Structures are given as C-alpha cells and as structure tokens.
C-alpha cells in the first residue's frame, strides 16, 4: 500500500486505543492467545464477520465473535462458535475487567471483556468488528492479528472520521498492523487507489440465484443481498491465507445467514424484511430487492440523529412509508423523521406511528420492510414471532 496516506490529517483525536490496551496488559495480554481477524469498513462488516465465523466453525476451529451494535439481544454481540454468551458468563469476565477500567468507556470495557472471555474459554480465533473507524477504535488495541479485512468504504460518521473518503480510508487502514490484508471488491475508484497495494477479493466470475463463482469455483450462497457474494469473497480469500480447507469454506459460506440484513419472515401471506441499513450505501441491497417485488411495498423507517436521513430515504423504494422513532436516546424526533419522509415521498404516501409494533399493525403492503436502524429490529422481530 502506498505510504502517501500517512500525510493525511488524522481525526478522532478524542478517541484512543490506550484504555483498552492498558486493560489487556493488566489482564496478562489475553489477545496474545488468539488469532485475530479484525474487520473495518463502512458496510458489510457484520456479514463478513459472520462468513468468517461460519467458515471457522465448519473447519472445527473454536472461534469467538465480537460485533456491534446489537441486533436482537445485547449478548448477541459476544458469541462463541456462533452461540451468544449467557449473562452469567459475560458478567464473570466483565467483573475481571472492571478493576482495571477506570476512565474507560463502555465500549472499551466490552472490547476487553470479549477478548478476555474468548482467550479464557479456549478459542483459537477471534473475529472482531470495529465499532467506529479503525485507527483509534478500541478494538484496534489488540495485537496478534492474523488478518485485517477492509469491507466497503464510503462516507460515514463524518464528524469523527473525516469529511472525505480519503480521510475515512486513513481511519479504516489503521487496523493494518503487521498482518495480511484483504479488501472487499465493492469499492469506489478512490478507495481502490488508496488500497492499491493490498489484495482485493475481486475474482468473481459469475453471480446467479443461489450462488456465485469465485476463482473458478462454485459456491452456494444463502445470505440475502446484492453485495453478499463480495462479503463472502473476503472470507474465502482470508480462509486461503489461514490454510482452511476448501470443504469447510464451501460449507461455511453456504451456512451463513446474517441476522438483520435482508432477513425474511413470512406471516399471513405477507413477507416481512428486517434490515439494519442505516447509511445510503447500505440501502442499495434493500432497494434492489424491493424493486424486484411486484406487490405493494410498505416501509417502516426510523433514523438516528447522526445519520444521513435524506440520503437514506433517497435510496428507498416504497408505495407506503411509516415513520417511527428509534428505541434509542440518539433517535431523531418522530416529527422530524415524518417531515423528511414527506419531503421525499409526498404526504399521501407517508404515515407515522409511535413505535414499530403500531406501525406493523397498520401496514398493509404485500411486503413490509423495517429499516433505518438496528434499534428497530428487536421490536419488529418480537411482534412477528408472537404471531407466527
């Protein structure tokens, strides 16, 4: 990779890997016991983490996975062999972290807890998703990286990561520390130029319903979304570097079904889609899927106050849209969400509801998508599962 990126202004000065590193050092450096796959990017991190996890499980490797934010449960963020930690196990390791955590943020504490837990529970690998950025993210305190993975990069968190794609690339590239690098092929020309010295997972020959051909080999794909074959390709390339056998790679890719990414449920003749898309680029797979449907499309939409609400709405297709607040102190006010929806879709197509459950009760589309924030999905899934 070109050395020119070192000269670009570094942002996020208020963030640091130091608190997490201090905690890990005090705990006798548990990260040194793990082979760490570290994943940064704007979109596709969670799905890519799941592909790696499933491949490693298929290869009979014990693997811990730490992702954020939560999708359906807080403990879903901390998994061993794909199974969320129970509350007792999580708290056992958290209590060991806390004596060394003075001044640390909650995310820094969670990061250290996950690493300690995975090491003590005998994991060989740890798949770790960055919280925000990369260079100064708490997760970047870890040592002993087996791989650094860069997923699709675009503008996000511009108040913290930088105003340009190049500045954001600086943050993402900060996870590259004495380890092999895999870069997702779904990138702009500017991002490709920045990472031009790295290995791109771009040997896709064909994509078809139910699978794709990569490097001349056919893979079954059950993960929904138009970019999932590219996320899978990163894991395929990474598995080659790790020496994972082909059979485990094929099975792991086929077994991967990321939660909260174009996740489908069927109830009373209707199709429900739960999708945590929360930036314009992340809406592309959902938009493509909704465009393919010939029935009435209802979208239930909420947005956090630090997201590009207009950019998100421009990348949505809806015959009816219902504005809802997010279950988060960072949520935009309902009236604000509603007014942005009206601006994009017109007043006749827009409704509002006090919550996701109310919105689902009034939605009458043949396909109903809940999107805009992961914070909406838990309530939606609970509503659906009570009726299945």
N, C-alpha and C positions, 0 to 999 in steps of 0.2 A: 504494500500500500504506500502511496506517496507520502512523503514527510511534510508536505505543504500544510496539512491540516493542523499541525502544531501551532501555527501562527495565527489561527483564527481565535477571536476573543472568546474566552471561556465564561459561561454564565453559571447560574445556580451557585453563587459563592456562599450562600447561606446553608447549603447542603454539603455534607461531608461523609466519607466512609469511616472517619476516625472513631465515632462512638461504637459502631458495630465491631470494628477491628479490635478496639480496646476490650469489649466484652468477650470476643472469641479468644483473644490472648489470655484473658483471665480464666477462661474455661479450658485451658491447655490446647487451644487451637484445634477444635474438632473438625474444622474444614479440611485439615491435612489428611484426615482419614477417608475422605470422599473423592471420587472422580466427578468433578462438577461440570455440568453442561449449562452454560449461562446464556440467557436469551434476552436480547434487547430489540426494540423496534417500535413502530407506531401501531401497526395492525398485524394480527396473526401470531402474536406471542403465545397466547393461551393454547391455540390449536397446535402450534408447533411443539410446545411443551408436552401436549397430550400424545402427539405422534411419537416423540422420543420415549415417553413413558411406556407406551404400549409395545414399542419395539423391544425395549429393555426387559419388560415383563415376559415377552414371548421368548426372549433369549435366556430366561431363567436367572436374570440378574435382579438382585434386590435393589429397589430404587425408591428414593424419596422425591416428592414433587412439591414445590412451593410456588404458588401462583397468587395473583391478586388482580382485581378485587374479588371478593366472594361472589358466587353466582347464586346458589340456593341456601348455603349454610356457611357460617364462619369457618367451621372446621374443614370444609371442602378445600380450603386453601393449603392445607397441610395433609399430604397423603403419602402412605407407604404402600407400594405395589398397587396403586390406584384406589386404595381404601382410605377414607378420611380418618384422621386421628379422632379418638374419643376424647371427651372433655377431660377426663381424669389423666390420660397420658399427656395431653397438651399442657395441662396445668403443672404436672410433675416437672416437666422440663422448663417451663416458664419460671417456676419458683427457683430453679437453679440459676437462671439468668438474672433475675431481679437484683440480687445483692451487688451486681457489677454494672447496673444500668442507670445509675444516677445521671440525670441530664439527657438521657436517650429518649428518642421519640418512640411512639407505639410501634411504628413500622420497623424501626431498628431493633426493638425488643423481639418482635415477631420473627424477623430475619434470623437473629441469633438463636432464638428458640427452635426454629425449624432446622437449622444446621446442627445444633447440639442433639436434637432428637434423632435426626437421620443417622448421625455418626454413632450414637449410643445404641440405637436399635439395629445396628449391623448392616446398614445399607452400603452397597458398593458404589452406587451412583446417586447423585443428587441433580435433579433438573430444576433450575432456579430461574424464574422470570423476574426481570427488572420491574420495580414499582413505577419509576418515572425516570426517563433519560437513560443513564448508564454510568457515565464517568463518575458522578458523585452520588449515585444511588446507593442506599445501604447495602444492597446485595453485592455491590462491587467490592466490598471489603474482603470477600472470600479469596483464598489462594487455592492452588492445586486445580486449576481449571483444565479439564480435558478438551473442551471445545468452547468457542464463543460463536454464537449464532445471531445474525442480524436479519430480522424479518423486514417486511415492507416499511419504508420510511417516508413520512410526509409531515406536513406542519401539524404540530400539537403542542399544548402547554407552552405557548409562545412567551408567556410572561416569565417562565422559568428556564426554558430550554434554548431560547433564541428566536429571532424574528425571521430567519431564513432557513431553508432546507439544509444548507451547508453547516450552519451553526448547530442544527439539530443532529446532523451526521457526526459532528465532533462529540456530542454527548453520547450517542449510541456507540461510536467506535471506542469509547473509553473502556469498554469491557474487554477489549482485546489485550490480554496480558500473557505473553509467553505461551500461547496455545494456538492450535489450528483454528481457522475461521471459515465459516460457511455463510454466504449471503443469499437471501431469497431473491429469486429472479424477477419478482414483481416490483420493479423499481423504475423511477424516472431516470432520464439520461444523466441528470445532475448527480443523483445518488450513485449511479453506476460509475461515473467518473471518479467520485470520491473514493470508492472502494475498489478501484480498478486493479489493485494488486492482490485482491482476495479471490477465493474460489466461489463462483456463483453456481447455485443449484439450478441450472437452466437447460439441462439436457432432455427436455420434454419433447417427445416426438409426436404424440397424439393424445387428445383428451376425448373421451366418449362417455356415454351414460353408464355409470357404474364402475368407471376405472380410467386408467391412463397408461401410457407407455413412457417409461423413463429410462434413458440409456439403453434402449433396445429391449427392455424387459417390461412385461405387462403386470400392472398392479391393480388389485381390486380396491375401490375407494367407496366407503360408506359415509364419510364426513360430508355434510351438505355445504354448498357454497362454491362460487365460481373460482375462488383462489385456493381451495384446499389442496389441490394437486401440487401447487407450488410450495405450500407449507410442508406437505408430505415429502417433497423432493429434498428440502433442507435436512429432514430427519434421515432420509435414505443416504444422502452424502455423508452426514455425520456418522451414521452406523458403519459405513465403509471404513472411516478413519478409526473408529473404535474396535474394528475387527469383528463385528456382529455378523453371523452367518445369514445367508440370503433367506432361508426359510423363516427365520424369526422376523426379518424385515418385512417380508410379504404378509405374514400373519399380523404383525403389529400395525401396519398401515391399514389392513382390512378391518381390524378390531377397533380402530379409533373412531369415536363418535363424540366430539367435543360438546360439552354442555353449554347451553346458552348461545350457541352460534347456529342460526337457522335450525334450531331444534324443533321438531314437529310433533304435534299431538293431534289426535282425531277424536271428535266428540259430536254426537248427534248430527252426523253428516257434514260437519264443518271441519276445516283444517285450521289449527292454531300454530303460529310460528312465534317462538321466543328467541329474540336476537338481541344481544347486548351491544350492538353497534352504537357508537357514541361520537364518531367523527366522520366527516364526509367520505373519506376513502373506505371506511368500514361499512358504509351503507351500500356499496356497489354490489356485493353478492345478494343482499336482500332486494335491492331494486331490480336486479336481473331476474330473480325468482318471481317477484310479484308481477313483472312484465309478462312472464310466461303463463300466468293464470288467467283464465277466461271468465271467471266469476267476479262478483262484487268484492272489492278489496277494502277491508276496514283496517286502519292502522291506529293503534293506541300508542301515543307518543308522549314522553316526558323528557326533560333535559336538565342537567346540572348547570349551575350558573357560570362555570368556567369553560363551557363547550361552545362550539360554533353552531348555534341553533339554526341560523339561516342556511348555512352550508349543508347541514344535515337534512333539513327539510327539502332543499332543492334536489337532493339525491333520493327522495322518496316518491313512490307511486301509490296513490290512494284515491279510491272513489269516495271514501268517508274517513275522516280523521277525528279522533277523540283525544283532546288534550288532557293530561293528568299531571299532578305533581309527583315528584320522586320522593321516595321514603329516605330522605337524607337532609341534613341541615344545609347542604350545599345546593339544594334544589332551587331552580327558578320558581318564582311565584306562578301559581296556576294562571292568573290573568295575563301574565307576560307570555307564557307558553301559548295560551289561546290566541293572543293577538298576533304572534309570529305565524301561527298556523293559518289564521285568517288571511294574513298578508300573502302567504304562499298559495293557498288552496281556494280562497274565497269563502265568504261567510256561510253559504248554503251547504258546503261540504264539511263544515267544522262543528263539532260539539265539544263539551267539556264535562269532566266528571271529577269527583272529589278523590277518587282512588282507582286503582287498576280493577278491583273487583266490580265496582259500579260500572266502569267502562265496559268490561266484558259482558255484564248483564244487559247492557243496552246495544251492544254491537250486533249487527245483523248481516254482516258480509259472509260470503261463502268461504273466504279465507280471512283470518283475523291475525294480524301481526302486532306483537308487543315489542317496542324497541325504543331506543334513545338513551338508555342507561341500564346497566346491570342491576341497579337498585329496584327496578320494576319487576324483575323476573320471578322473584320468590313468591310474591303475592299472586302473580299470574299462574304459576305452576300449582300453588295450593288450591286456587279456585278451580282449575281444570281437574286436578286429581280427585277432588271431592265429588265430582260429577261423572267420572269415568266408571 
